[in-house]
């Protein structure tokens, strides 16, 4: 199905199944521990266990590997190094190779896998592998590297991107002439995905064909890159990931566990299970890169922005990509004179890549502080200043309107619901006992991406509708919204739909990432259901043009039949995919929101506690309000982590993230998160897709960190521009305790 004109009225608009709060159909499996995650599949009998040995240096060469002691250890079946593996390719989506040798690209890059009969034997033997290195100097300090780094354009592959420098109008003279100016620098740190489920895979060979059970967000990407890495045909690999215990972008791409499991299984002649240990994950895999951002805003005294510039510098491995932290600034606010630029330094730290809302998440952490600072300079309310500079067109291409843009309503309705009028604009004035209390706001923005997505739909003799697509469920609720979509289209409840996901034997979907998964995967199911509806009508002898599917029946004029009757003589099957025309070239497709936060800062210790949070979102049709709310409150929680505690600390001497486990990399726990409220504005975007839906999973994160930062400032009068906002950064400047 080609989507190249705005969606008209269609069966989804009935909203009998879609748009209703629905329990997750995979919930009982997950809460009872019976959902088979990657490491838990029972399909291959008596698997062996692999343990990955990581590099002890960040940059250099392996000079020798002594495997004698490890090979002699009890239970050892095989050991594979780069020398044993032979020539390996590098995946399209991997910046560096996943198995080191002889060159080492980063700390904890895999150098070997030890395979043994038991997990304990593999772990014990791996500790006996002796690797000698020749260390070479590397660059691990972002601030130092940026001093000579070039301007570099790039894309996150998730909807955000920019050329090296992008200009509209004449920024420099406009900024110089502006009566009110802001010129500030901001930093965000390296961050880790820290998903609950580690990187894990089970590999089993049958001759020259490979079966892989893994934890991956993008089945087709992973399968293609595994084939390229191993040097075999893609068709020889069956790549399966029906349940994923969190990814946040860290599992978008092929990772070490999959490659090493495949190599280990080939060498051992048995199926092999591999899980990357928690302390190895942050340095072995990808992370959100740190940024150094410079924002300049010039405005008239009435608050009209006349000039805005946003520069972001980040680092990555050679041939890597910049963190696209300037993307939202290109689209969020009006302003005739604009300059956007990015800089990329070469660092020898582990690979930087996508983490939930790449680009916009760290970019808004800076931009939305700057907007608050500018509002204060103008003596304007921060909400009013943002509303003043709203735009209904792309500021860089005024001929392109936004398909839907309800940012102003998000801000205004959020302000009313949150009690924003009670906020004291003078910081450091509100107390609740020992607590300094403040409120903060930030706009939320995330682009919507159109991606081709396919599905296969079957109608069985028993009346059950089965959907097959390689779409993944990373904890987001894909199983449920796909069942709701097929149910709405075929006129049956979601409970009458069987959904099968995460298998390369199924049609290729959009996959899970960039908050593009829900809208595109359900649109692909919609397309397949349109074909199946035609087949049902033809089988029943009905006119497909006026056929109605509802309550398990098919009706055309004065004729009606049970849906299952159409399959009485044999199963019906239809397959299709959603493909997009050029609508997104004529219109800007984006999602918007507003975050409001209240914090308390202990006037004696400087400790910050979030007291309440509100998100108001405008993101197209919400397919399942229950799971969508869950996505947003999870994103808000992640935003609190990014604001107050999350940071991969870089050891610039040896080139590694030193706090590489959950004992030292702090994330929010239940006690850190107070009442959270989520409001979805009514919106159906006919320019997005037939579902008229977009996404919310990353919108819920974008802007949260700045809202927390602005609330801390309102509470204390201390402006912190370097995340995370730990107490050491403002303690000495707090108002005197009463």
C-alpha positions in Angstrom: 0.0 0.0 0.0 1.4 3.4 -1.0 0.5 6.2 1.3 0.9 9.4 -0.7 -2.3 11.3 0.0 -3.8 12.3 3.4 -5.8 9.6 5.1 -9.6 9.9 4.7 -12.2 8.1 6.8 -11.2 4.5 7.3 -12.1 1.5 9.6 -9.7 2.7 12.3 -11.8 5.8 12.9 -14.5 3.7 14.5 -12.2 3.5 17.5 -14.0 0.4 19.0 -10.7 -1.4 19.7 -8.0 1.1 18.7 -7.8 4.1 21.0 -9.1 2.2 24.1 -7.0 1.5 27.1 -6.1 -2.2 26.9 -4.1 -4.5 29.1 -0.9 -5.8 27.5 -1.7 -9.2 26.1 1.9 -10.3 26.9 1.6 -9.1 30.5 0.7 -12.4 32.0 3.7 -14.1 30.4 6.0 -11.5 31.7 4.6 -11.3 35.2 4.7 -15.1 35.6 8.2 -15.4 34.2 7.1 -17.5 31.2 7.9 -15.1 28.4 11.1 -16.5 26.8 13.7 -13.8 26.6 16.9 -14.4 24.5 18.9 -16.3 27.1 15.9 -18.4 28.2 14.9 -20.2 25.0 14.7 -24.0 25.4 14.7 -24.8 21.7 18.3 -26.0 21.3 18.9 -29.1 23.5 21.8 -29.0 25.9 23.5 -25.8 24.9 27.0 -24.9 25.9 27.9 -21.6 27.5 30.2 -18.9 26.2 32.0 -16.2 28.1 33.4 -13.2 26.3 36.9 -11.9 27.2 37.2 -8.1 26.8 40.2 -6.0 26.0 42.1 -4.6 29.0 43.3 -1.6 27.0 41.5 1.1 25.1 43.9 1.5 22.1 46.7 -0.5 20.7 47.5 -4.0 19.5 47.3 -7.6 20.8 50.9 -8.9 20.7 50.1 -12.4 21.9 47.4 -14.6 23.4 48.2 -17.6 25.6 45.3 -20.0 25.6 47.0 -23.1 27.1 45.7 -22.8 30.6 42.2 -22.0 29.5 42.1 -24.9 27.0 43.2 -27.3 29.7 40.5 -26.1 32.2 37.6 -28.5 33.0 34.7 -28.5 30.5 36.2 -26.2 27.9 35.0 -27.1 24.4 36.4 -24.3 22.2 38.1 -20.9 22.3 37.7 -18.5 19.5 39.9 -15.4 18.9 40.1 -13.2 15.8 42.9 -15.4 14.5 40.7 -18.5 14.8 37.7 -16.8 13.3 39.4 -15.9 10.1 38.3 -12.9 8.0 35.2 -11.1 9.4 33.3 -8.2 7.9 32.0 -5.2 9.7 28.2 -4.5 9.9 26.8 -1.5 8.1 25.5 -0.1 11.4 28.6 -0.9 13.4 31.2 1.9 13.7 34.0 -0.5 14.8 34.4 -4.2 14.4 33.0 -6.4 17.2 35.9 -8.7 17.6 39.4 -7.1 18.2 42.5 -8.5 16.7 45.2 -7.6 16.2 44.1 -4.0 16.6 42.1 -2.9 19.6 39.7 0.0 19.1 38.3 0.5 22.7 38.3 -0.9 26.2 36.3 -4.1 26.7 36.1 -4.8 22.9 35.8 -8.5 22.6 39.1 -10.4 22.1 37.9 -14.0 22.6 35.1 -16.3 23.6 35.6 -19.3 25.8 32.9 -22.1 25.4 32.4 -24.7 28.0 29.8 -27.2 29.2 28.6 -24.9 32.0 28.4 -21.2 32.6 30.7 -21.5 35.6 33.3 -23.5 33.7 33.3 -20.9 30.9 33.7 -18.0 33.3 36.5 -19.7 35.2 38.4 -20.6 32.0 38.0 -17.1 30.5 39.9 -15.8 33.5 42.9 -18.0 32.5 43.2 -16.4 29.0 46.4 -14.4 29.0 46.5 -11.5 26.5 49.5 -9.2 26.1 49.1 -5.8 24.5 51.2 -3.0 23.0 49.3 0.1 24.2 49.3 3.2 22.0 48.3 6.7 22.9 44.6 7.6 22.5 42.3 10.6 22.9 39.8 10.3 25.7 39.1 13.9 26.7 36.3 15.5 24.8 37.0 19.1 25.9 40.6 18.7 24.7 39.7 17.0 21.5 37.1 19.6 20.5 39.8 22.3 20.4 40.9 21.0 17.0 37.9 19.0 15.8 36.3 19.9 12.5 32.7 20.9 11.8 30.9 17.7 10.8 27.3 17.0 9.7 25.5 13.7 10.4 22.4 11.8 11.2 21.2 9.7 14.2 19.5 7.3 11.8 16.4 8.0 13.9 15.0 11.2 12.4 17.5 13.8 13.7 20.3 15.2 11.6 22.0 18.3 10.2 24.8 19.4 7.9 28.0 20.7 9.5 26.7 24.2 9.5 23.2 25.4 8.5 22.4 29.1 8.1 19.2 31.0 7.6 19.4 34.8 7.3 22.4 36.6 8.9 22.8 35.5 12.4 25.9 37.5 13.5 24.6 41.0 12.7 21.1 40.2 14.0 22.5 38.9 17.3 24.8 41.9 17.7 21.9 44.3 17.2 19.5 42.5 19.5 18.6 44.5 22.6 18.4 41.4 24.8 21.0 38.6 24.4 21.9 35.2 25.9 25.3 33.6 25.3 25.9 30.5 27.4 27.6 27.1 27.3 26.1 23.8 28.5 27.4 20.2 28.8 25.8 16.8 29.0 27.7 13.7 30.0 28.1 10.3 28.4 25.2 8.0 29.4 24.6 4.3 29.3 21.4 2.5 28.3 21.5 0.2 31.3 18.5 -1.8 30.2 17.4 -4.6 32.5 18.0 -7.5 30.1 21.7 -7.7 29.1 22.9 -8.3 25.6 22.3 -12.1 25.1 22.1 -14.6 22.4 21.8 -18.4 21.7 23.3 -19.6 18.4 22.8 -23.0 16.8 24.2 -24.1 13.4 22.5 -26.7 11.2 25.1 -27.3 8.5 25.7 -23.9 7.0 22.5 -22.4 8.3 22.4 -20.4 11.5 19.5 -19.9 14.0 20.0 -17.1 16.5 17.7 -16.2 19.4 18.8 -12.8 20.5 17.7 -9.5 22.1 17.5 -7.0 19.3 15.3 -4.1 18.4 15.7 -4.3 14.6 15.4 -7.8 13.2 16.3 -7.1 9.5 19.2 -4.7 10.4 20.6 -7.3 12.8 20.2 -10.2 10.4 21.8 -8.3 7.6 24.8 -7.1 9.6 25.4 -10.6 11.1 25.4 -12.0 7.6 27.9 -9.3 6.5 30.1 -9.9 9.6 30.2 -13.7 9.1 30.5 -13.5 5.3 27.4 -15.7 4.6 24.2 -15.1 2.8 21.5 -13.3 4.7 19.0 -16.1 3.8 21.1 -18.6 5.7 20.3 -16.9 9.0 17.1 -17.1 11.0 17.2 -14.2 13.4 14.6 -14.3 16.3 13.8 -11.8 19.1 10.2 -12.2 20.2 10.8 -10.6 23.7 13.3 -7.8 24.5 13.8 -6.7 28.0 14.5 -3.1 27.2 16.8 -1.6 24.7 16.6 2.3 24.6 18.6 2.2 21.3 21.4 0.0 22.7 20.0 -3.0 20.8 19.2 -1.2 17.6 22.3 -2.8 16.0 24.2 -6.1 15.9 26.3 -6.5 19.1 29.1 -8.7 20.4 26.9 -11.4 22.0 25.3 -12.4 18.6 28.6 -12.6 16.7 30.5 -14.4 19.5 27.7 -16.8 20.1 27.7 -17.7 16.4 31.5 -18.1 16.3 31.5 -20.1 19.5 28.8 -22.4 18.3 30.5 -23.1 15.0 33.8 -23.9 16.8 32.2 -26.1 19.5 29.8 -27.9 17.2 27.0 -27.2 19.7 24.4 -24.5 20.4 26.0 -21.8 22.6 24.5 -19.3 25.0 26.2 -15.9 25.6 25.2 -13.1 27.9 27.4 -10.0 28.2 28.0 -9.4 31.9 26.7 -6.2 33.4 30.2 -4.8 34.2 31.2 -5.3 30.6 28.1 -3.8 29.0 28.9 0.0 29.1 32.3 -0.3 27.6 31.7 -3.2 25.3 28.6 -1.7 23.7 27.4 1.8 22.6 26.4 4.8 24.7 24.9 8.3 24.4 27.9 10.6 23.7 28.7 13.6 25.9 28.1 17.0 24.3 29.5 20.5 24.8 26.9 23.0 23.6 26.9 26.7 22.9 23.6 28.6 22.6 23.1 32.3 21.6 19.7 33.9 21.5 18.9 37.5 20.6 15.5 39.0 21.1 13.5 42.2 21.0 12.4 43.6 24.3 8.9 42.2 23.7 10.3 38.7 23.6 10.4 38.1 19.8 13.4 36.0 19.0 15.4 37.6 16.1 18.5 35.5 16.2 19.3 32.0 17.5 22.4 29.9 17.2 23.1 26.4 18.5 26.5 24.7 18.3 27.1 21.2 19.6 30.4 19.3 19.9 30.7 15.5 20.6 33.1 12.7 20.0 33.1 9.2 18.5 35.4 6.6 17.1 36.9 7.3 13.6 34.2 7.2 11.0 31.6 7.7 13.7 28.7 10.2 13.8 28.1 13.3 15.9 25.4 13.4 18.6 22.8 15.5 16.7 21.9 17.7 19.6 21.0 20.7 17.4 18.2 19.1 15.5 15.2 20.4 17.6 16.6 24.0 17.4 16.0 23.9 13.7 12.3 23.5 14.1 11.1 24.3 17.6 10.9 28.2 17.7 10.6 31.0 15.3 13.5 33.4 14.5 14.5 35.0 11.2 18.2 34.6 11.6 19.6 31.2 12.5 22.9 29.3 12.7 23.1 25.6 13.5 26.5 23.8 13.6 28.0 20.5 14.8 31.5 19.4 15.6 32.9 15.9 15.8 36.1 14.9 17.6 37.8 11.6 17.2 37.8 9.8 20.6 39.0 6.3 21.4 36.3 5.6 23.9 33.6 3.0 23.2 31.4 3.7 20.2 28.9 6.5 20.6 25.5 5.8 19.0 21.7 6.1 19.5 20.2 6.2 22.9 16.5 7.0 23.5 15.8 10.3 21.5 19.3 10.7 20.1 19.8 14.4 19.3 16.7 15.9 20.9 17.2 14.5 24.4 20.6 16.1 25.1 19.8 19.1 22.8 16.7 20.1 24.7 18.6 19.7 28.0 20.6 22.7 26.9 18.1 24.6 24.7 15.3 24.6 27.2 17.6 26.0 30.0 18.6 28.7 27.6 15.0 29.6 26.9 14.3 29.9 30.6 17.4 32.1 31.0 16.3 34.3 28.2 12.8 34.6 29.6 14.3 35.8 32.9 16.4 38.4 31.0 13.2 39.6 29.4 11.3 39.6 32.6 8.8 37.3 30.9 7.0 34.2 32.2 8.8 31.1 30.7 5.6 29.7 29.3 4.6 33.0 27.8 8.1 33.4 26.2 7.8 30.0 24.5 4.2 30.7 23.3 5.4 34.1 21.9 7.9 32.3 19.7 5.7 29.5 18.4 5.6 28.9 14.7 3.3 26.9 12.5 5.8 26.5 9.7 9.3 25.1 9.4 11.5 28.2 10.3 14.1 27.1 7.7 11.5 26.4 5.0 8.5 28.5 5.6 6.6 26.9 2.7 6.5 23.7 4.8 3.7 23.7 7.4 3.6 21.3 10.3 1.1 18.6 9.8 -0.1 19.1 13.4 1.5 21.4 16.0 -0.2 21.9 19.3 2.8 23.1 21.3 1.0 26.2 22.6 -2.0 24.2 23.8 0.4 21.7 25.5 2.1 24.6 27.4 -1.1 26.4 28.3 -3.1 23.4 29.4 -0.1 22.1 31.3 0.3 25.4 33.1 -3.3 25.4 34.1 -3.3 21.8 35.3 0.0 22.2 37.2 -0.9 25.4 39.0 1.8 27.3 37.2 0.2 30.6 38.2 1.3 29.9 41.8 5.0 29.8 40.8 7.1 32.6 42.3 9.2 34.0 39.5 11.8 35.2 41.9 14.1 32.2 42.6 14.9 30.9 46.1 11.8 32.3 47.8 9.5 29.4 48.4 10.1 27.1 51.4 8.5 24.1 52.9 10.3 23.5 56.1 13.9 22.8 55.3 13.1 22.4 51.6 13.6 25.1 48.9 10.7 24.5 46.5 10.7 25.5 42.8 8.8 24.8 39.5 10.2 24.3 36.1 8.9 23.9 32.5 10.3 22.8 29.2 8.9 22.2 25.7 9.0 18.7 24.3 9.8 17.9 20.7 10.6 14.8 18.7 10.3 14.3 14.9 8.1 11.5 13.4 9.7 9.2 10.9 7.8 7.4 8.1 9.4 3.9 7.5 8.3 1.0 5.3 6.8 -1.7 7.4 5.3 -5.1 6.3 3.0 -7.7 7.8 1.2 -10.9 7.0 -2.4 -11.6 8.3 -4.2 -14.9 8.3 -7.8 -15.8 9.0 -8.1 -19.4 10.2 -11.0 -21.8 10.1 -11.5 -21.2 13.8 -12.1 -17.5 13.2 -8.7 -16.5 14.8 -6.9 -13.6 13.1 -3.1 -14.2 13.1 -0.6 -11.4 12.5 3.0 -12.2 11.6 5.6 -9.4 11.3 9.3 -9.1 12.4 8.3 -6.1 14.6 9.8 -6.3 18.1 8.3 -5.6 21.5 11.0 -4.0 23.7 8.6 -3.5 26.6 6.6 -0.9 24.7 3.4 -2.9 24.0 3.8 -3.8 20.3 1.9 -7.1 20.8 -1.1 -5.3 22.1 -1.4 -2.4 19.7 -0.9 -4.7 16.7 -3.7 -6.9 18.0 -5.9 -3.8 18.5 -5.2 -2.7 14.9 -6.0 -6.1 13.4 -9.0 -6.4 15.6 -10.4 -3.0 14.5 -9.8 -3.8 10.9 -11.3 -7.3 11.0 -14.2 -6.5 13.4 -13.1 -8.7 16.3 -11.8 -8.0 19.8 -8.1 -7.8 20.4 -8.4 -11.1 22.3 -9.4 -12.8 19.1 -6.1 -11.9 17.4 -2.9 -13.9 17.7 0.3 -11.8 17.2 3.6 -13.3 16.3 6.6 -11.0 16.4 10.4 -10.8 16.2 11.2 -13.5 13.6 13.1 -13.0 10.3 10.8 -15.6 8.8 8.1 -12.9 8.9 7.7 -9.8 6.7 10.1 -7.0 7.4 8.7 -4.2 9.7 9.9 -0.8 10.7 11.3 -2.3 13.9 11.5 -0.6 17.3 13.4 2.7 17.6 13.1 6.4 17.2 9.5 6.3 18.4 8.7 5.2 14.8 7.8 1.6 15.6 4.2 1.9 16.8 2.8 4.1 14.0 4.6 2.4 11.2 4.2 -1.2 12.3 0.5 -0.8 12.8 0.2 0.9 9.5 1.8 -2.1 7.9 -0.8 -4.3 9.6 -3.5 -2.0 8.4 -2.3 -2.5 4.8 -2.2 -6.3 5.1 -5.7 -6.2 6.7 -7.1 -4.1 3.8 -6.0 -7.0 1.5 -7.5 -9.6 3.8 -10.8 -7.8 4.0 -11.0 -7.9 0.2 -10.3 -11.6 0.2 -13.0 -12.2 2.9 -15.6 -10.2 0.9 -14.8 -12.1 -2.3 -15.0 -15.5 -0.6 -18.4 -14.5 0.8 -19.6 -13.0 -2.5 -19.9 -9.5 -1.0 -19.1 -6.2 -2.6 -15.8 -5.2 -0.8 -16.5 -1.5 -1.4 -19.4 -1.4 1.1 -18.5 -4.3 3.4 -18.5 -3.6 7.1 -16.5 -5.7 9.6 -17.9 -5.5 13.2 -18.7 -7.7 16.2 -17.3 -10.8 14.5 -19.6 -10.4 11.4 -19.2 -9.2 7.9 -22.1 -7.2 6.5 -22.8 -5.9 3.0 -26.1 -4.2 2.4 -28.8 -6.5 3.8 -26.5 -9.6 3.8 -24.4 -10.7 6.8 -22.2 -13.6 7.7 -19.9 -14.7 10.5 -16.2 -13.7 9.8 -15.1 -17.3 10.3 -17.5 -18.5 7.6 -15.1 -16.9 5.0 -12.4 -19.3 6.0 -14.6 -22.4 6.3 -13.2 -23.8 3.0 -9.6 -23.0 3.9 -7.4 -20.4 5.6 -7.1 -16.9 4.0 -3.8 -15.1 4.0 -2.8 -11.6 2.9 0.6 -9.8 3.0 1.4 -6.2 2.3 3.5 -3.3 3.5 3.0 0.4 4.0 5.2 2.5 1.8 5.3 6.3 1.8 5.2 8.9 -0.9 6.5 12.5 -0.5 4.0 13.9 2.0 6.8 14.4 4.6 8.6 16.5 2.1 5.6 18.9 1.8 4.8 18.8 5.5 6.9 18.6 8.7 5.7 15.7 10.8 6.6 16.1 14.4 5.3 15.5 17.9 5.1 18.1 20.7 4.6 18.3 24.4 5.3 20.3 27.6 6.9 19.0 30.8 6.2 20.6 34.2 8.2 19.7 37.3 8.3 20.7 40.9 11.3 19.9 43.0 12.5 20.4 46.6 16.1 21.1 47.4 17.3 20.4 50.9 18.7 23.7 52.2 21.0 21.9 54.6 22.4 19.1 52.3 21.7 20.3 48.7 20.0 17.0 47.9 17.3 17.4 45.2 14.0 15.5 45.3 11.4 15.7 42.5 8.0 16.2 44.1 5.6 16.0 41.1 5.7 15.9 37.3 3.2 16.5 34.5 3.6 15.8 30.8 1.1 17.1 28.2 1.6 15.4 24.8 0.3 16.0 21.3 1.4 13.0 19.2 -1.3 12.0 16.8 -3.8 9.3 17.6 -3.0 7.3 20.7 -3.5 3.7 19.8 -3.5 2.4 23.4 -3.7 5.1 26.1 -2.7 2.7 28.8 0.6 1.5 27.3 1.3 5.0 25.9 1.0 6.5 29.4 3.4 3.8 30.6 5.9 4.8 27.9 5.7 8.4 28.9 6.1 7.9 32.6 9.1 5.6 31.9 10.6 8.3 29.8 9.9 11.0 32.4 11.7 8.7 34.9 14.7 8.4 32.6 14.7 12.2 32.3 15.0 12.6 36.0 18.0 10.2 35.9 19.6 12.3 33.2 19.0 15.5 35.1 20.2 14.5 38.5 22.4 11.4 38.5 23.3 9.6 35.3 26.9 10.0 34.1 29.5 7.6 32.7 32.6 8.9 34.3 35.5 8.8 31.9 39.0 7.8 33.0 41.0 10.0 30.7 44.2 8.2 31.6 43.2 4.7 30.4 40.2 5.4 28.2 37.3 3.7 29.8 34.0 4.4 31.6 35.1 3.7 35.2 31.6 3.3 36.8 30.6 0.5 34.5 27.9 -1.3 36.5 24.6 -0.6 38.3 26.3 -0.2 41.6 28.1 2.9 40.4 26.1 4.1 37.5 23.1 5.6 39.3 19.6 5.5 37.8 16.3 6.5 39.5 14.6 4.1 41.9 11.0 4.1 43.1 11.9 6.4 46.0 13.2 9.0 43.5 10.0 9.2 41.5 6.8 10.9 42.9 3.4 11.4 41.4 3.5 11.5 37.6 0.6 12.7 35.5 0.3 12.3 31.7 -2.3 14.1 29.4 -2.7 13.2 25.8 -4.4 15.9 23.7 -7.0 14.8 21.1 -5.2 14.6 17.8 -5.4 12.5 14.7 -2.9 13.3 12.0 -4.1 12.3 8.5 -0.8 13.3 7.0 1.2 10.8 9.0 -0.2 7.4 8.0 -3.6 5.5 7.8 -3.5 5.1 11.5 -3.3 8.9 11.9 -0.8 8.1 14.7 2.8 9.1 15.5 4.8 8.2 18.6 5.3 9.1 22.3 8.0 6.9 23.7 10.8 9.4 23.2 8.7 12.6 23.3 8.1 11.7 27.0 11.9 12.1 27.6 12.6 15.2 25.5 12.7 18.3 27.7 12.4 16.6 31.1 16.0 17.2 32.1 15.7 20.9 31.4 12.4 21.1 33.3 14.1 19.6 36.3 17.1 22.0 35.9 14.8 25.0 35.6 12.8 23.9 38.7 16.1 23.6 40.7 17.0 27.1 39.7 13.6 28.4 40.7 14.0 26.7 44.0 17.6 27.8 44.8 18.6 30.7 42.5 21.7 28.6 41.5 21.9 28.0 37.7 23.7 24.7 36.9 24.5 24.3 33.2 26.5 21.1 33.4 24.5 17.9 33.8 23.9 16.0 36.0 22.8 18.4 38.7 24.6 16.9 41.6 24.7 18.6 44.9 28.4 19.5 44.7 27.5 21.9 41.8 25.2 24.1 43.8 25.7 23.4 47.5 28.0 26.3 48.3 25.7 28.8 46.7 22.4 27.8 48.2 20.4 30.3 50.2 21.2 30.3 53.9 19.1 27.7 55.7 16.4 29.2 57.9 
